[in-house]
Structure formats: C-alpha cells, structure tokens
Amino acid sequence: MAQPAAANGGGRAQRDVEEPLLPPAQQASAAEDEDQTLRDELEHEERLARREDLLSAGSTDAELPAMVLRGETRLTQATANLATTIIGAGIMALPRAFATLGIVLGAGSLAFIFVLSMFSLKALVKVSQLTHHWTYHDVVAAEYGKAGLLSLKIAIIINNAGSMIVYLIIIADVLVGVPPDYNGLITNLVGVHDPSVWFVSRPFVLAVACLLVLAPLLSLRDLGRLGPMSTVGVAIAGCFATSVVAVTGIAIFKGQLGDFHWLPTPEMLGSSAPEIAVRLLAVLPVISLSFICHYNVHPIAHSLERFSNRRMMMVIGRALVVCTAVFTLVAGGGYCLFGSSTNANILNNLTPQGLAPIIGPTAGSVLSFCVRLGYCICLMSTFAMLNWALRETVTKLLFGKPMLPGPGFYAVSYSLLLLIYLIAILVPSVWTAMSVTGATAATFIAYILPGLLILHVAERTHRLSATSAALAVVCVVLGILMGVVTLLNVFVLGH
C-alpha cells in the first residue's frame, strides 16, 4: 500500500516540476482571488456569530439584516476610544472628593458609581438590541416620543455646557492661580500676584485665552482637524495621572504624606446621620460626572469590528476598569499628598511651592509648569470637541439642522463661547460647577434615563432579571436623590 502512495505522491511532484510557471500578472491575480476567498469565508463566519448574538437578544430572522453593525475599529482601539471619552476634567476634583469621604469611603463610592455606570452602559446596548435603534436619540425618541427626545437634548446641552464651564474655570485657575497666593502661570511669569491689576485679572486673562486660542478652534468646520489635538490631549492626561502617582510614591518613600484619613471624621462628613447622607449625596454627582460617556457608547458600537453583544460588553468593562483604576490612583494619591488642604482642583495644589518639599525646588518648578501647561492645552482641545456636539445640538433644537451656513455658524459658535465665559467668571468654583452639572444633566443621561428605558422596554419584552430590575430602580431613585439634594445644598443651603 505504501508504494502506490509513494508513486502517486511522486507523480504529483513530477507534475508540479513540469508545470510551466504562470506570468507575474496571473500569479498576482490568483493570489488576490485566494485572499478574497479567505476574506469572504471570514466575513461569513462573522455574520454567523453576529446572527447568533442577535437571536439570543430576541431578534427574529426577518430583523437581522438591518441589525448587523459593520465597523472597522478593533476591540483594543474601541476600548481606548471609550476610555478617552471617560477621562476628562472630572478627574481634577476627585482628590477633593476623597478629602471629604476619606480613602476607604472614597474608594467605595468610586466602586459604587463604577457598578452603576457599568449597568447603565450595558443597559443602553441591551435596549438598542431589543428595540433595534442604534443611537441614544433614536432609542429615546422611539420609547418616549418628542418630549423624551427634547429632554435628552436639553440634558446634553446642560452637560456639555457645564463641562465647558468647568474647563474654563480650570484654565483660569492654571493661568491666574487662586487665593491667597495666585501662583498661576501668567502671574508667576510677569511677577505680579495681585488680581486687582487688570492685565493679570481673571476676566482679562481668560478673555485673551478665549479670543486667541478657543475662538479659532471653534471656527473649524471640519471635526477631523481637531483629531491631532485630541490625541495630544489624551497623552497629556496620561502624563498627568502618572506624575501624581509618581510624586505620591516619592512622598511615601520620604515619609512626607499629608494629613489624610482612611475613614471620614465628623469635621469632614458631619456628625449626624442626615448631615452625613446629605454630604455623601452631594459628593456622588462629582464622581458621577467623571464617568459620563453614555452618549458615545452607540457610535463606538457602530465602529466596532465584528460587533457582538459579548465584544461590546468587553469594551465597556475594560474601559471602565481602566478608568476606575486611574481615578482611584489619582484621587487617593492626590489626597494623600496634600491631606486636608487638597483643593477642589488638584492642579492648584501642584504648584512649585506645593511640590518643592517633596521633589526639590527645581524639579518642582519644572514638573508644575509642564503638568499645568500641558493640561491647560489638553482642556482647550477637549473644549473644542465638546463645543462641536453642543453647537450641533443647539442648532438642531433652534433651527432644525445640525449646522448653519455662512455667518450663522460663527454666530452660534461665538455666542455659546461668550455665554460660557460669562458663567465661568461668575461661578469661579470648579466644585460648584461640577456638582450642579453632575446632579442634573449627568445623572439624567447616565442613570435616570437608562434605568427608565430598560424598565420600560422590559414591560413589553419580559427580558429583565430581578437583579437588573433592582439596579435599574436604584439608578432612577439615586439619580433623583442626588439631583434634589445637591441643588438644595448649593442654591438653598449655600454649601
């Protein structure tokens, strides 16, 4: 039996040797045909995997063609994109949140918001699969009509405008400084630390920054031209987090940590149960604002290569885990460094005077300058990205189209910038701005609306576990409580 096989194999070898070579053009064509066959087979396997996921989510065969999302973004890049939308200016106030709650309760609050954010993001994807609508706007419009869609648009306007106000406040803090020392980049450069001097005053310096930097960025009609600045901004944010963790490590080694507490003291959180509850509910919106990314989850789902429910859950889970780890390190590290003197904006603590005792005057000055200037640039680039979505939503709401032609485009852009500038001057506290924005728009977008959506859709489909139903109710109730308590705390009690 071996000989015929050998002979047969030899015959094939002989034929291969004697077969004439194809011309180069035909060889390339044959290789392309083989590659195309492999691609078709892979695409067929992907379609089968997507079909299985969609059927498990309750879709029928008739609905499958419209449901399949075809993106080109790899899993790792999609995770990075979602993480990028999460990590923003909210990270600056997290050390102050830890200074109010202590290390243990602060980390526990971060973990709690992490769980709620994980659930609400997954709920949005689940609702999209059940309703076959793949944008946040379409889902809300389908379930709650024009009134629901209007409420979502208003919430997005408040959230983006509030975030942009926070950005301008932080930029002003970096450039001018805060009382009593006013150690900002501009005041240190000119050697004048008196805010009553007009050319180093907060309104003037911020106005110059708006006119020379932000206004030209807002005049761009192509969002793609902001891409390089966004990439630089992400790198700067990463360097900032690394710097805080590194300085904290040096302070631990030298035994120069601040007067931090593992658990909250009565001076930090209050002594009575009602006071503790009010202060805790007032801090949670600031933490919640750091996790807001819910209106970006659908575009990321659209862009994901080989979309499936399992792969999208992996994107959400990995992005939230990475961001929560970064938030915990920066918040805990910043609070341990500066203790009870931790500012509502941690950049105000990272001055040459604040860093000199830990890493020396020269290194402290260099690191302070680089971190604060770098993050100022980061915020300016992100400001322009937020304005794009804000301007588009406002224009749709007022004029029924996403962008106005000619002078109308610039009129809307600069009017929004002027309004946000005026509010940033009138409300100089980043904590107040973040509290109000987080308690209203952020909680509505991230918790109240997703909770209501999943409960509303579950009434028709009966596809909701007891645990998911309980979490949905927690999202709605807690979101309302955070909003009411924070607004009373800020506008009635004046805290």
N, C-alpha and C positions, 0 to 999 in steps of 0.2 A: 504493500500500500504506500510505502514511503517513496518508491521510485516514481510512480506516476505523478505524485505530488511534486517531487523534485523536477521531473520533466516539465510538468505544467508551469511551475514557477520559472524554470529556465526559459520556457517559451515566452512567457510574459517579459522576462528580462531582455530576451533577444529582440522581441518586437519593440520594446522601449528604446533599445540601442539603435535599431534600424529605422525607427520612425523619424521622418525629417522634422527639423525644428521649425516652429511657426515664425512668421515675420514678427518683428517687435510690436507693431501696431495690433496684430491679432492677439499676441500674448497679453498686452495691456488690456484689451477688450475682454479676454477670457478671465483675467484676474478681477476686473470690475464686475463681471457677471457673477463670479463666485462671491465677492464681497456683498453684492446686492442680495444674493440668495441668503447669506448669513444674516444680513440686516432684516430681511423680511421674516426669517424664522424667529429672530429675537423679538421683533415687534409683535408677531403673532403670540408668542409666549407672554409678552407684557399685557396684551389685550385680554388674554385668558385670565391673568392674575387680577387685572382691574375688574373684569366681569365678576369674578368670584367675590371680590370685596364689595362691589355694588349690590350684588344679590344678597349678601349677608346683611347689608344695611337696609334691606327691604325694597329694593328696586325690582322692577319687572323687566323681562327681556325687551319689551317694547320701549322702555325708557332708557336702555343702556346707551345707544348711540349718542344721545345728547349729553349724557352724564360723564363720559370719559374725558378727563383733562389731559392735555398733551403739552407738557412743559419740557424744558431742556436744562433746568438747574439741578445739579447733583445734590444728594442728600446733605453732604457736608456744607456746601455753599448755601443751601436753603436754611440750614441751622444757623449759619453765621449771619445771614440776612435778617432772620428773626431776632437774633441776639442783638444785632446792631440797632434795631428799632426799639429795643427794650432799654438798653443802657444809654441814658441821656443825662440831662441836668439834675434829674431826681436823685442821683447818687450823691450830690453835694450835701443834701440835707439829712441823709441817713445817719451820719455820726451824731447829729443833734438829736435824732430820734432815740438813739441808743443812750444818749446822755439823759433823756427823760425816763427811759424804761429800764436802764441797766443792761448789762451784757446778756444775761440769761433771758429776761423777758423780751429784750430787743430781738435776739436771735429767734425766740419762739414766735414773735409777731411776724418776722420775715418768713418763717416757715409756714405760718398760717395763711398769709397772703399768697405765698407760693402755691399752696394747695388750692385755694380758691381760684387763682389765675389759671392753674393747670386745668381745673374742671371747666371754667368758663370758656377757655380757648377750645378745648375739646368739644364742649357743647355746641359752639358755633359751627365747627366742622360737621358734627353729627346732625345738626339741624339742616345744614346745607345738603347733606346726603339724603335726608328724609323728605325735604321739600323740593329738591332739585334746583335750588337757586344758589349761585356761587359768588355772590358779593354780599357784604353786610347790608348794603342799601336794599338789594333785591329781596333778601330774606325778610327784613323788617317791613318793607312795602307789601309783600305778599301776605304776611301774617296780621299786620295792624293797619294797613292802608296808608292814606296820605298823612293822617295825623301822626302815626308812628314814624313814618319817614321824616316828617318835619321835626319831630323831637330828636331823632338821631342827628339830623343835620345841625340843629342848634347845639346839641351836645358836642359835636365835633368842632364847631366854631368856638365854643367856650373853652374846650380842652386845648386846641391849638393856640388860640389867642392867649390863654392863661400860661401855657408853656413858653410862648414867646415873650410874655411879660417877665416871667422868671428868668429867661435868658438875658434880657436887657438889664434886670436888676443885678445879676451876677457879673455881667460885663462892666457895669458901673462900679461894683464893689472892687473888681480887679483893677480897673484903671484909676479910680479915685481913692479907694480904701473906705474904711468905716471908722466911726468914732471909737475911741478918742484920738487915735494916732494918725489916721488917714494915711496909711502906708500903702498907697496904690502905686501902680507902675508909673503913671504920669506924675503924681505928686513926688515920688522918690526921684524921678528923672530931673524935674525942674527945681527940686529942693524946697518946695512950698507945700506946707501941710495944713493950711488954713482954708477951709471950704468956703469962707466968705470972699476969697479972692476969685474974681469972676472966671479967669481962664483955667482954674482947677476945680471949679464948682461942678457938682454932679450933673445939673441940667446941661451946662455948656459942653462938657467932655462927652457926654452920651449923645448929644445932638450932633457933634462933629463925627463921632463914630457912625451914627446913622446915615449922615449925609455922604461921607467919604467911602464907607465900606458897604453898609447894608443896602442903601438905595440902589447902587449899581448892580448888586446881586439880585435884587428884586425886579430889576428891569429886564432880566434874561427871559426870553420866551421859550428857550429850549431847556427842559429839565436835565437833559443829558450833560449839559455843560457844567452842571454842579457836581457831577459824579466824582471828578478828581478831588475836589474839596471835601466831599463826604468821606472818601477813602482816607484822606489825611486826618480828618476829624476822628475817625474810628481808631486810627493808630495813636493819636494823641490821648484819647480816652483810656486806651490800654496802658500807655506810659504813665498816666496819672495814677491809675489804680496800682500799678507796680511800684511807683515811687512811695505811695502811702504805706504799702505793705513793707517795703524795704526800710523806710525810716522807722517804722514801728519795730521791726526786728532789731535795728541798731539800738533803739531805746531800751528794748528788753535786755539786750546784752550788757548795756551800760547801767541798767537799773534806774532809768530816768523817765519812767512812765508817769502819767498824770494821776490825779486822784479819782480814778474810776471806781465804779461799784459793780459787783456781779448782780446784785438784786437792787430794785429801786428803793430809795429811802423815802420817808414821809415828805422831805423837802423836795424831792424830785417828782413824785407822783401824787402826793397828798396822803392824808391820814384816814379819811372816812371812805366808806365803800362808794357812795355816789360820786365823790370827787375823783377817786381812782378810775371809776368807769368813764366819767366824762373826759378825763385827760387821756385815757387809753384810746377811746373812740376818736379823740381829736388828733392823735398821732397816726392812727391807721391810714387816713386818707393820704398823708405824705408818703407813707410806704407804698400805698396802692398806686400813686401816680408814677412811681418808679417802674412799675410792671406794665404800664399801659402800652399795648401794641395790638389791640384787638381788631382795629380796622385795617391792619396789614396782613392778617392771617389768611384771608381769602386770596389776595394777589400772590402770596407765597405758595399757596396750594395750587394756583393756576400755573406757576412757573416750575413746580416740582417735577423732575424727571420720573417717569414710571409711577405716577401718582397712585397711591392706595391709602386706605384708612390707616393701615399699620405704619406705613412710611411717614405719613403726616403726623401721627401721634409721636413717632420717634423724633421728628423735627421739633415739635412743641416741647416734649420732655427734655431733650438735650439742651435746647436753648434756655429754658427756664432753670435747669440745674446749673448751667454755667453762669448765668446772670445772678442767680441767688448766691452762689459761692463768691462771686466778685463783690456783690453788695455786702455780704457778711464780713468779708475781709476788710473792705474799705471802711464800713461803718464801725466795726469793732476796733480796727486799728486806729482810726481817727479819734475815736472816743478814748481809747487807752492812752494815746499820745497827749491829749490836751485836757482830759478829765472834765471837770465842771465848767471849764472855760471854753468848751467846744462851741463854736459859732454855728448859727443856722446855715451858713455857707462855709464849708470846711476850707475853701480857698482863702478865707480871711484869716485862718489860723496858720496857713502855710506861708508866712511872711519870713523875711530874713531874721527878724528878731525871734520869731517862734521856732525856727529851725536851728539857729546858731548854737544853742546849748546842747543839741543832740549830735549834729554833724559838723560843727565848726562854722565860723562866720563866713568864710569864703565859699565853702560848699553850700552853706545855707542860702547865701545870696544867689548863687548860680541856679540851684535847684528851684528856689522860689520863683525867680524870674522865668525860667523855662516852663515850669508847670503852669503858672498863672497865665503867661502869654500864650502858651500852646493851647490851653483850654479855652481861652478867650477866642482864639481862631476857630477852634472846634465848635463853639457855640454859635459863632457867626455863620458858619457853613450850614449847621443844622437849622438855624433860624430861617435861612432862605428856603430850605426844604419844607419846613412847617408852613411857611407863608404860601408856598405853592398850593398845598392842599386847602389852606384857609381861604385863599383868594378864589380858588375854583368853587368851593362850597358856597361862599358868599355870592359869587357871580351867578351860580345856578339858582340860588334862592331868590335873588332880586331880579335877574334878567332872563332866567330860563336857559342859559347857555354856559358852558364851562369857561369860556374866555372871550373877552370883548376885543373887537378890533381897534387898531389905532390908539388914539389918546385915552379911550376908555380903560384900556389895560393898565396904563400908567396911573390913571386917576384912582382906580381901585387899589392898586399896589401901594401907592404913597399915602393914600387916606388911611389904610389899615396900619401902616407904619407909624403915622402921626398919632393915631389913637392909642396904639400900644405904647408908644414913647411917653405920652402924657400920663397914662396909668402907671407906668413903671416909675415915673418921677413922683407921683402922688402916693404910691404904695412902695416904699423903699425896702420893706421886709420881705425877703425871699420865703420865709416860713409862712407868712400870711398868704402870699400869692399861691404857694403850693398847697396850703391847707384848703383854701376856697376852691381852687381848681380840682384838687383831688376829691373833695367832698361832694362836688356837684357833677361835673361832666365825666370825670374819670370813673367814679363809682357807677354812674348810669351806663356808660359804654362797656365797662369791664365786668360788672356784676349784676346790676338790676336787669338790664335788657337781656343778656344771655340767659339768666335764670328764668325770666318770664317766657322767653322764646322756647326753651326746652320743655317747660311745663305746658305751654300752650300746644306745641306740636304733639307732645305725648298724649294729650287728651284724644287726639284722632288716631294715632298710630299704636298706642298702648305699648310703646317700646321704651320703657324707662324703669330702671331698677329702683328699689327702695332707697339705696344709698345715694344714687344720682338725684332722686327726687328730694331727699333731705338736703343735699348740698345746694340744689337749686333754690330751695326755700331760704337757706342760710345766706346765699348770695343776695337775694332780694331784700330780706329783712335787715341784714347787716349793712347793705348799701344805703338803705333809707335811714337807718340809725346814724351812720357815720355822717351823712349829709346834714341831718337835722341838728345833731349835737355840735358839729363843727361850725355851722353857720350861727347857731346861738352863741357859741363860745367866742367867735370872732366879732360879730356885729352887736350882740346884746351885752355879753359879759365883758367884752373888750380884751380878752386874753390873747 
